[in-house]
Amino acid sequence: MNKLKLVNGTVFYQDHLQRMDVTIENGRIVRLDPSSISSEALSPSRSRLSQENHEYVMDCSSLHLFPGFVDLHVHFREPGFSYKETIETGSKAAAHGGYTVCCTMPNLRPVPDSRENLEVQREMIRQHAVVHVLPYGAITCGEKGETLADFEALAPYVVGFTDDGVGVADGARMREAMLAAKALGKPIVAHAEDLPLVRGGVIHDGTYAKRHNLPGNPSESEWKQVERDIALAEETGARYHVCHISTKESVALVRDAKKRGLAVTGETGPHYLTMTDEDLEDDGRFRMNPPIRSGADREALIEALSDETLLAVATDHAPHSAEEKARGLAHSANGIVGLETAFPVLYTRLVLTGKLSLERLLHAMSLDPAAAFSLSSVKEAKESIGIATGIEPGAPADLCIWDLNAATTINPKTFLSKGRATPFAGWTVRGICQATLVGGELAYEDPSWKERRLD
């Protein structure tokens, strides 16, 4: 559609929620105006609106318009593991959850450790993605922790460098990676995990593990490597981002680093913000790495997200086959899906309970990660009019539209992802995505969306 007008919606604009009309032409936002269409004009005899202005007009009364969400940490499994997820199913799931940008991790086959290997993934993105899909490059060849990947060849096309799925065990190798990434203006994005300290743990070394005689994964398996890496970041001057923070100790380390002016940021996930290890069940849908930890950890993460110690919420969307997730806590593969549940879960459990403002949640899910990672500068795999940094005149029309009054029960059978493993199954939440636009085009629409067209 060349021209689209979204009228009478509540728009997150200039850090405020305002009743506005948004006009989109040729994929970009061209105007934002105070809502000017009266309730009478939105009556059944309203077809003149479209006919007179030669545009599609959508009634967004009772709806909220947000900048498209940005996920810094997803696994779309292609190339190499398409039985778990594909670029197509993963990006459609993202659009269903209001996401317009997803940054994909490199634990693939082939690993994107060279321009040639990365191009395999970029071709799949060109063919199948319905949202912006931006890859990471690997830190080391094959993610084996030994020889550095070809940073220089990869840099223009990747968000940053990470060996997500494994930690970089060798401190000297991590130092070398930080220096190389700094020279190219890219961040090191760390899966912080000291494997010897994990000691075979499958869940947090806490209440549930002791009660059910399961091997526990202690908090220091995460924060000890965060501590090492922050020291290296201070020495090298590199930009350093910590993936999926789950412990209060990691929060304290990031907070201290930021106070000292270091270029250190971190993310956490919806499950760490809303659950504790006492909520676990012996079901693979509760198994992920790092594990869900204690109530004290959860409260520290909420505080850190609220006071901006943590930059972003990232889902670590990690789909597996049903068989891989059907082996209980002890033997299931690590990973859950999250793109289609993140906003409703966090809005319901944090915003509606007064633990976090809606404005701060929107920054953490969209504006802040996009700005901090300079995502608009990454060369995309498919032709694009660019990546939006917010809802504003001149920006690409990357936005999501929500009915925050609607309640729903999370049902994995409705997911567009191939993955079905979520600890949130059965939760009643508020918020249903009505539509997601990427470059002004519909990447997702709820069945009720078409009914809002004024013609």
FIKE-795429 format. One record per atom (N, C-alpha, C, O): x, y, z. Coordinates in steps of 0.1 Angstrom, whole numbers, plus 5000, padded with zeros to 4 digits. Each point is the difference from the previous one (the first is absolute). Layout:
XYZ/...
//
This chain:
500949885000/499150125000/500950125000/500950015008/498850094983/500950124999/499750105011/500950075004/497849945000/499750105010/499049945010/499049944997/501450085016/499249945011/499950115011/501050065003/497849955002/499850095011/499449925012/499049944999/501750075012/499649945013/499450105009/500850095004/497949914998/499450125007/499549965014/499649895003/500550215006/499549995013/500649905009/499549955010/501850024987/500749905009/500850085010/500250124999/500249815012/500950055010/501449964996/500449895001/500450214996/501349994994/501150035010/499950105007/501149814993/501250035008/500950094992/500849954992/499250185011/500750104992/500750105009/499450065009/501949964989/500850095008/499849975015/499950085008/500249794995/500049945013/498650025008/500049995012/499050054980/498750015006/498949924992/500249984988/498849985019/498949944994/499050114996/499450075009/500349944978/499250114995/499049954990/500349914992/498550155008/498949964991/500450074986/500150135000/500249794990/500550064988/499549924987/499549895001/500650184988/499949944987/501349984994/500850095000/499549804994/501349974994/499849974985/499249914996/501450174995/499949994986/501349944994/501150045003/498749854989/501149934995/499950004985/499049974994/502150074999/500149994985/501349944996/501050035005/498849874985/501249944995/501049945010/501250024999/498249935012/500849935010/500550095011/500649955009/499250184990/500550095011/498850085006/499050024995/501350015018/499150095007/500250144995/501150065001/497850004994/500150144994/499450105009/500350124999/498749845009/499450105009/499549935013/499649895000/500550195011/499449965013/499250135004/500650105002/498149885000/499250115003/499149965012/499649895001/500050215007/499049975010/498749954993/499750054990/499749855017/498949944993/498950104997/499650085008/500049924979/499150104996/498649954995/499150074996/500849805004/498849934995/499049985012/500449935009/498550134990/499049995011/499449865001/500149924991/499450055020/499349875002/498949984990/499749894996/499650225000/498949994991/500649954986/499349924993/501950125004/500649964987/500349865000/500249944989/499950005023/500349865001/498849915001/500049895005/498950164990/498749935000/499949914988/500950004992/498149915007/499949914989/500050074986/500449954991/499150185009/500050074987/501350084998/499950135000/501249814999/501350065001/500849984988/501250045000/498349914989/500849964989/500650124993/501049994992/498450145010/500650124993/501450025004/500850064992/499749895020/501450035004/500949944990/501050074996/498849815000/501049934990/499850064987/501050024993/497850005002/499750054987/500650144997/500550034990/499350065020/500450134998/501550025001/500650094993/500149835015/501450025001/500949894993/501250015000/498149904992/500749904992/501049935008/501249984996/498449975016/501049935009/499249905008/498850015002/501949895003/499449915010/500050075013/501050065004/497949945003/499950065013/499649895010/499049934998/501750055013/499749905010/499750075013/500750095005/498249865000/499550055013/500849945012/499849885002/501050205004/500849945011/499550055014/500850005010/498050044990/499350035013/500249885010/499849894996/500650145016/500249905011/501349924998/500249915007/500650124983/501249934997/501350095003/499950125000/501249815003/501350075002/500949974989/500149894995/500650225000/501049984990/501450025006/500350115005/500649794994/501350005005/501049994989/499849944990/501550115013/501149974991/500149844999/499849945010/500550014978/500249864999/501149955010/501050075003/498749815003/500949955010/501349954994/500049964988/501150045020/501349964995/500549895009/500150025013/500249874982/500649895008/501449974996/500449974989/500550065021/501549994998/500449855000/501249984998/497949935005/500549865003/498949904996/499249965008/500949994980/499149894995/500849894993/501150034995/498349865004/500549884992/499049964990/498949955003/501450084984/499049964990/500549874993/499349954991/501849995013/500449864997/500449984986/500449894997/499450204994/500549984986/501250094997/500050125004/501049824989/500049874994/500449895010/500750035010/498949854987/500649895008/499049925008/500149885002/498950195004/499149935009/498550044997/499350045010/500349954978/498750054996/498849925006/498950044999/501449845006/499049925007/499550075013/498949975004/502050115001/499650085012/499350134997/499050035007/501550044983/499450134997/500650044986/501149944996/498350154997/500650064988/499950155000/499450055009/501350014982/499950154999/498650044999/499550105005/499749824986/498650044998/499249995012/499350095004/500749795003/499249985012/500450095011/499250055008/502149964994/500550095011/499650144998/499650075009/500649984979/499650144997/498550035001/499650115004/499649794992/498650015001/499650005015/499150085004/501549845004/499850005014/500350135006/499350065009/501850004987/500550135005/498950114997/499650085008/499949924979/499050104997/498749985008/499450095004/500349784999/498849975008/500250065014/499050045006/502249974999/500350065013/500350155000/500350055010/499650014978/500250154999/501450044997/500450115000/500549794997/501450034997/500250034985/499449944992/501450165006/500450044986/501449984997/500550004989/500349975022/501549974998/500349895009/499749995012/501049914982/500649895008/501449984997/500449994988/500549995022/501449974998/500349865003/499849955011/500749984979/500149855000/501449955004/501050054996/499049865013/501249945006/500749914990/499349944992/502050045010/500849934989/500249855002/500849944993/498550005017/500249855002/499249934989/498949945003/501650064985/499349954988/501049914993/501149975004/498449974985/500949924991/499850044986/498949984994/502050094999/501450045005/499950115010/499150094999/501849925010/500250115010/500450124991/500949994992/498550135011/500350124992/501350065005/500150105007/501049834990/501450045005/500850064988/501150045002/498349964986/500650064988/499050064992/498849975002/501550124989/499050064991/499349894992/498850014998/501949894997/499449904992/498949925008/498949984995/501449995018/499149935008/498850095004/498949955000/501450175003/498950105003/499050014989/498850025002/501749984985/499250024989/498949904998/499050024994/501349865011/499049895000/498750045007/498949994996/501450075016/498850055008/499450124994/498850015000/502050084995/499550134994/499149974988/499050074998/501349834995/499249964988/498649955005/499050034994/501049895017/498749955005/499250125006/498850004998/501950105008/499350125004/499350074989/498950045000/501949984989/499550074988/498749934995/499150074996/500949805004/498949934995/498849995009/498850004995/501449995018/498949965008/499650095012/498949985006/501950114998/499750085012/498950104998/499950064989/499249965020/498950105000/500350115009/499350105000/501849895008/500450125008/501550024997/500649924993/500050185013/501450024999/500749895008/499849995012/501149934981/500749905007/501550034998/500550004989/500250035022/501450045000/500849905007/499849975012/501249974981/500849905006/501150055009/500550114999/500049815010/501250015007/501149924993/499749904993/501550145008/501149924996/500649935012/499950045011/500749844986/500749935011/501350065004/500650074993/499749915020/501350055005/501149914995/501150054996/498749825005/501149914996/499549914989/498849974999/502149974993/499649914989/499349885006/500649935008/498250044986/499349895005/499550015014/499549905006/500650225000/499750025014/500849905009/499449955010/501850024986/500849905008/500950075010/500749935007/499350204993/500850075011/501550014996/500850035009/499649954979/501449994997/500450124991/500350115005/499649884982/500450104990/498950104998/498849964999/501550175001/499050104998/499449994986/500749974990/498050065009/499350004987/500550124992/500850085006/498849934982/500450114991/499250135003/499150034993/501350045018/499350115005/499950114989/498950064998/502249974995/500050114991/499049984988/499350094996/500649784999/499149974989/498650005004/499150044993/500649925020/498749995005/499450145005/498850024999/502050075005/499650115008/498950084994/499050045007/501049994980/498950094994/498649945000/499050064999/501049805003/498849934998/499449945013/499049934999/501750095012/499649945012/499750105011/500650115000/498649855010/499750095011/501250015009/500350115006/500449784996/501149995009/500649865000/499749934990/501150045019/500649875000/499749925013/500250065011/499549824988/499649915011/500249864997/499949964989/500549965021/500049854999/498849955008/500149905008/498750164991/498949965008/499749855000/500249944989/499550015022/499849865001/501149945009/499949905007/501350164992/501149975008/500850125004/499950114993/500749895019/500950115004/501349994993/500549894997/500250225002/501450004995/500949975013/500250095008/500349794993/500749965012/501350065002/500450035011/500350004978/501450055000/500050155001/499550074991/500949985021/500050155002/500950074990/499650114995/501549835001/500950064990/499250014986/500250104993/499149805004/499250014987/498950105001/499850074990/499649955021/499050105002/500650144999/499450094994/501849935012/500650134999/500450034985/499750114995/500849794998/500350024986/498750034992/500050094991/498949855012/498750034993/499550145003/499650074991/500649975022/499650145003/500850104993/499450104995/501949885004/500850104992/499650004986/499950114994/499849785000/499649994985/498750074998/499850074991/499249905018/498750064999/500050155002/499350074993/501549985017/500150145002/500550074988/499550114996/501549834997/500650074988/499050014989/500150094992/498949835008/498950004990/498750075004/499150014993/500950045020/498850075005/498949905003/498850054999/501449835004/499049905003/500149955014/501150005006/497749965000/500149955014/500349855001/499849934990/500850035021/500149865003/498849975009/499750075010/499549834986/498849965006/500249865007/500149904992/499950105021/500549885007/498949915005/499250045008/500949834989/499449895008/500949975011/501049934998/498750135014/500949995011/499849875008/499049985007/501849924991/499949875007/501349935001/500749974990/499750015023/501249935003/499749855002/499549965010/500749964979/499549865000/500549925012/499249925006/502050094999/500449925011/499250035013/499849915008/499750214993/499250045011/498649954999/499349995010/500249984978/498649954999/499949865007/498949985005/502149944994/500049875007/498949914996/499449935008/500250084979/498949914995/498650055005/499049924998/500950205007/498750045005/499050024989/500350054989/498449925014/499050014989/499050115004/499350054991/500649995022/499150115004/500850075011/501149965004/498450155000/500650085011/500349925012/499249925004/502050105002/500449935012/499250075012/500650085008/498249884993/499150075010/499049905005/500249885001/498750185003/498949935007/499549884993/500049885005/499650134982/499549894992/501049894998/499749885001/501550164996/501149904998/500249915012/500149884999/500050185012/500249935013/498849915003/500249885004/498650174994/498849925003/499949884991/499549905005/500950114983/499849904990/501249924996/500149934991/501050105017/501349934998/500550014986/500449904994/499550225000/500550034987/501350085001/500250085009/500849894982/501250085000/499850154998/499350044990/501350045018/499750154999/501150074993/501249975002/498450134991/501050094993/500150135009/499150085001/502149945005/500150115010/500150144992/500450004989/499350105018/500050144995/501450044995/500150074990/501049885017/501350044996/500449954986/501050054995/498349855000/500449964986/499750114990/500650004990/498550095014/499850124991/500850125004/500850054992/499149995021/500650135003/501550005001/500650104998/500049785004/501550005000/500550044986/501050074999/498449884991/500450044986/499750144997/500750074993/498249985012/499650144998/501150085007/500450104994/500049875017/501150075008/501350004991/500650114999/499749784996/501349994992/499850094988/501050084997/497949914996/499950084987/499950155003/500550074991/498949975019/499950145003/501450065003/500450114995/500549815011/501450045002/500750014987/500850094998/498949824993/500650014986/499550114992/500750074993/498049965009/499450124993/500650135005/500250094992/500149915021/500650125005/501450024995/500450114997/500349785002/501450004995/500050044985/500950084996/498249874996/500150024985/499250124995/500250054990/498849995018/499150114996/498949954990/499450084993/500449795007/499049944991/498650025005/499850025012/499249984979/498650005003/499749855004/500349914992/499050075019/499849875005/498649995005/499550085008/499749824986/498649985004/499849865005/500549904994/498950085017/499749875007/498749954996/499050065002/501049824992/498749934997/499349955012/500649985010/498150004989/499149935009/500550005015/500249895005/499950235001/500450015014/498949945009/498950034998/501649885011/499049935009/500350025014/499249965009/501950104995/500450005014/500250145005/500350104993/499449925020/500250135007/501550045000/500250124999/500749795001/501450035000/500450064987/500850104999/498749854990/500350064987/499450144999/500750094994/498149935011/499450135000/501050105007/500250114995/500349855017/500850095008/501350034992/500550125001/500149784992/501250034992/499750094989/500850094997/498149904996/499750094989/499750145005/500450104994/498949915017/499750135006/501350075004/500150124997/500849815009/501350065004/500850054987/500650115000/499449804990/500750044988/499550124993/500750094996/497949925004/499450124994/500350135008/500350104995/499749885018/500450125009/501450054997/500350115002/500649794995/501450044997/500250044985/501150034996/497849984997/500050064986/500549904990/500350044989/499649835014/500449904990/498949984990/498850025003/501549944985/499049974989/499549865002/500249914992/499150075019/499449875004/498550015001/499550095006/499849814987/498650005001/499649855002/500849914999/497950075004/499549875002/498549994997/499350094999/500349784999/498649974997/499549895010/500849935006/497950064996/499549895007/498749964992/499650074991/499849815013/498849954993/498850005008/500050015012/498849984981/498750015007/499949895011/499450035011/501149854987/499949895010/500850035012/499649965011/501550114988/500850035012/499450125008/500250015012/499050074981/499350115007/498749965006/499550085008/499949814989/498749975005/499949865007/498949975005/502249964996/499949865006/501249985009/501050085000/498949825009/501149965008/500149855000/499149934994/502050015011/500149864999/499049925008/499849884998/499450195011/498949935007/498849994991/499149925003/500950144985/498949984991/500249894990/499249974992/502049965009/500349904990/499149875001/499449975011/500549964978/499449875000/500949914992/500950054993/499049825009/500849914993/499649984986/499449904996/500850204996/499650014986/501050084992/500550105005/499849854983/501150074992/499750144997/500950074997/497849975004/499750144997/500550105011/499950124998/500749825013/500650095010/501549995000/500750055009/499949894981/501449984999/500650104990/499749994988/501350095017/500750104991/501350025007/500349975012/500650104981/501350035005/500450154997/500050044988/500250045022/500049965014/498649975006/499050034994/501049905017/498749965006/499350115006/500650115004/498149884998/499250095009/500549985014/500249895005/500150235002/500749995013/499050045011/498849994999/501850075012/499250025012/499250135000/500150084990/499049935020/499250125001/500950135002/499750104994/501449895013/500950115002/500650044986/500250124998/500149784994/500650044987/498950074991/500350104994/498549855007/498950064992/499850145004/499950094991/500149945022/499750145004/501250094996/499850114997/501449845004/501250084995/499950034986/500350114995/499249794997/499950034985/498950104997/500250094992/498749905015/498950104998/500550145004/499850104992/500949915019/500550135004/501050064989/500050114997/500949794998/501050044991/499450054986/500550094994/498449845002/499350044988/499350145002/500150094992/499449935020/499350125003/500950125001/499750114995/501549875011/500950125001/501050014989/501050085001/498849844989/500850004987/501449955002/500950024991/499449915020/501249925000/500149904989/501049994993/497949955004/499949914989/499450074988/499050075001/501649914987/499650074988/498649954995/499250084996/500749795004/498949944991/499449885006/500649935008/498250044987/499449875002/500249924987/499750064989/500949825011/500249924988/499449865003/500249955012/499249994979/499249885003/500949875000/499749915007/501550094987/500849884997/499049894995/500149895004/499150154986/499149914993/500849894994/500850024991/499049865015/500849884996/499249884998/499949915009/499550074980/499149894997/500749874998/501149994995/498249905010/500549864998/498849924995/498950055001/501449834995/498949914996/499349955013/500550015011/498349944987/499249955011/500749895007/500049995013/500749924980/500749895005/501250055009/500249945011/500550164985/501150055007/499650075013/500850015010/497950034991/499550075012/499249915009/499450045010/500549834987/499149915007/500749905009/499549905004/501750145001/500849915008/500250065014/500949965007/498150124998/500150055013/501150105003/500850034990/499350025022/501150095003/501449954998/500950074996/499249805008/501449945000/500649984986/501250014999/497949974991/500649954987/499550084988/500549974989/498650135013/499650074988/501150104995/500850045008/499150004980/500950104994/499750135007/498850035004/502250064998/499950135005/499350094990/500450014989/498650075015/499450104992/498550004999/499449895000/500150235000/498550024999/499750104990/500950084996/497949934999/499650104991/499450125008/499549995011/500650134982/499650125008/499450124992/499550095006/500749914981/499750124992/498550035001/499650125000/499549785001/498650024999/499350035013/498850025001/502049975010/499550025013/500650115008/499550045010/501650014986/500850095008/499350135004/499950025012/499550054979/499450135004/498749975009/499950065011/499249854986/498849985008/500449955014/499450055010/501649874991/500549955013/500650115009/499650025011/501250064983/500750115007/499050115003/500050065011/499149974980/499050115003/499149955011/499650095009/500049794991/499149955011/500749995013/499450045010/501749904991/500749965012/500850125006/500350005012/500250094979/500850115006/499350144999/500050075010/499449964978/499450134999/498750015008/499850105007/499349814991/498750015006/500149985016/499150045007/502049904997/500249995015/500850115006/500350005012/500150104979/500750125005/501549985002/500650095006/500049804990/501449985002/500950064989/501250035002/498250014987/500750064989/499150094992/498849964998/501650154998/499250094992/499949954986/500949934995/498050104998/499849964986/501150064992/500549944990/499850195012/500950074993/501449945001/500749984990/499749975022/501349945001/500049864993/501049974994/497949965006/500049874993/500150024985/500749934994/498750175001/500150034986/501450044996/500549964989/500250125019/501450034997/500849875000/500949984992/498949935018/500849885001/499849904989/500849924997/498050094998/499649904989/500250064986/499849934990/500550205009/500150054987/501150114998/501049984994/498750145012/500850114997/501549995004/500950044993/499349915020/501350005005/500949904993/501250034997/498449845001/500949914993/500350054986/501149984995/497950074998/500250054986/501150115000/500850004991/499150095018/501050115000/501349965005/501050034994/499149895017/501349965005/500849914991/501250014999/498149914993/500749914991/500150054985/500449934991/499250205007/500050064987/499549914989/500749984990/498149975012/499549894991/499750064986/500149924991/499650215008/499750054987/501250014991/499950024988/501349965018/501350004992/500449874995/500949994992/498449905012/500449864995/499549994986/498850034998/502049924993/499649974986/499049885000/500449895004/498450144992/499049895000/500149914988/500650044990/498949845012/500149904990/499050024988/500249954989/498750135014/499150024990/499850154999/500250085009/499449974979/499850144998/498950055010/499049945002/501350185003/499250055011/500050155000/501050064995/498050005010/500050155002/500750045013/500050115003/500549795004/500750035012/499249955013/498949954998/501850065013/499449965013/499650125008/500850095002/498049915003/499550115008/500750015014/500449905005/499750225000/500550025014/498950065008/500250045011/498549954984/498950055008/498950044990/500250004988/498750045018/498950054992/500150154999/499850085009/500749974979/500250144998/500050034985/500349924992/499450215005/499950034985/501449974993/501050045005/498949904984/501149974992/500649865002/500849954992/498849995019/500549875004/499349894992/498950014996/501849885001/499349884995/498849965009/500150015012/498949944982/498849975007/500149865006/499449904995/501450085015/500249885007/499350015014/500650065009/498249894992/499350025012/499149885003/499749924991/499850075021/499149895004/498850075007/500150105007/498749844991/498850055005/499349905009/499849894997/499950155016/499549915010/498750055006/499750115001/499549795002/498850015008/500449965015/500049885003/500350225005/500449975014/498949965009/500249965011/498550064985/498949975008/499649854998/499249955009/501249994980/499649864997/500849905009/501350015001/498049905004/500749895008/500049874992/499149984992/501949945010/500249884993/500749905008/500850045009/499049834989/500849895006/501049954991/499749964988/501650045016/501149964991/499849854997/500049915009/499950064978/499849874995/501049974989/499950064989/501149865014/501149974990/499549954986/500750024990/498149925010/499549954987/499750124990/499949984988/500050145018/499750124991/501350064995/499950104992/501349865012/501250064997/500349984985/499649904994/501050205000/500549994986/501449945000/500549964989/500250045022/501349935001/499849854999/499049955004/502049984991/500049865001/500149955014/499649895004/501150195005/500249965014/498750025008/499250094997/500649835013/498850005008/500350015015/499150015008/502249984995/500449985014/500150145007/500950084997/498149955011/500050135008/499649975014/499049935002/501650145008/499649985014/498750085002/499449995011/500250094980/498850095002/498749944995/499050065001/501149814994/498749944995/499050005011/500249965012/498650084985/498950015009/499850135008/499050025007/502050064992/499950135006/498950094994/499950004987/499450075021/499150104994/500650135001/500550055010/499650024978/500750124999/499250114992/499049964994/501450165008/499350114993/500950054988/501250015002/498250014987/500750064988/500049904989/500549895001/498850154988/500049924988/500550094988/499550114998/501549844995/500550084989/499049994988/499649904996/500050225000/499150014989/500650014986/499549944990/501750125010/500750014987/501550045002/500350075010/500649884982/501350055000/500450044986/499849934990/500750195008/500450064988/501550004999/500750055009/499949914980/501450014997/500250084987/499649954989/500950175011/500150084988/498650034994/499950014988/499250005021/498650044996/499249884995/498850024998/501849865001/499349894995/499649905012/500750005010/498149944989/499649915011/500949885000/500049924991/500750065020/500749885003/499249905008/500249884999/498850175008/499049925008/498850085001/500050125002/498849814997/498750065004/499249905007/499849894995/499650165015/499049925008/498749984991/499750094992/499649815009/498849984992/499050125001/499250034991/500850045020/499150115002/500550134994/499250105000/502049914996/500650124995/499350064988/499750124999/499949794991/499450054988/498750075003/499550084993/499849885018/498750065004/500250155003/499050075001/502249975002/500250145004/500250094988/500150135002/499949824986/500250084988/498750094998/498949955000/501350184998/498950094998/499750024986/500350104993/499049805001/499550014986/498849914998/499549994989/
//
